Amino acid sequence: MSDVFYANMSTRMSEMMQEEAQYLRGVKLVDVEEAQQKLVAVVRRLEEEGQIYIARGRKDEIIV
C-alpha cells in the first residue's frame, strides 16, 4: 500500500514522508489500522463527491 501512496505524490513530498515515517517506528498495530480506516473513509468520501476518480481494473491491476 505504501508504494501506491508514495507514487501518487511528488518526489520531494515522498522523500519527506518516508523520512518522517522512519521516526514513527514502534506504533501500535491498532493505531495503524485505525489510521488506515480513516484514510480509506476520506478516499471513499472524495470519490462519492466526485472530487477523485478511482478506476478499477482487473483483480491484479490497481489504477488510482
N, C-alpha and C positions, 0 to 999 in steps of 0.2 A: 504494500500500500504506500509506503514512503516513496518509492520510485515514482509512482504516478503523481504523488503530491509535489515532489521537488521538480519533476519535469514540466509542470504547469506554472512555473514562476521563473523570473529572471535568474540568470546565473548568480548574480550578486546576492539576491534575496535567498536563493537556495543555499549558498555557502554560509550566509549569516544564520539561517535557520538550523543547518546541520551543526554548525559550531555551537550554537546555543543548546542544541539537543545533547551535546556531549556533557554538559553540566547538569543535565536532568536525569542522569542515571540513578537507578535505585528507586524509581517511582513505583508505588503500589499498583498491581495489576488492575484492581478495582477502579483506581483513579484514571488509568489509561483507558479502560473500557468505557467509563463514563464520558470522558473527553471525546472519544471516537463517536459515541452515540450522539453527542451534541453536534459534532461536525456533520454527521450524516443527516441529522434533523435540519440543519441550516441548508445543506445542499438540496434536500428534498423540497424545502420551502422555496428556495430560489428557483428551482425547476418549475414548481407549481405556479409561481408568479410570472413565469416566462422570462426571467432575468438570465437564466442559463439554459442550455440545452445539452442533455446527455444522450448521445447516440448509443444505442445498444446494438451490438453486433452479435456474432456467433458466440458460443459459450467460451471459446478460447481467445476471444478478441475483446479487448476493452478499449472503447473510444470515449474520450471525455472532451 
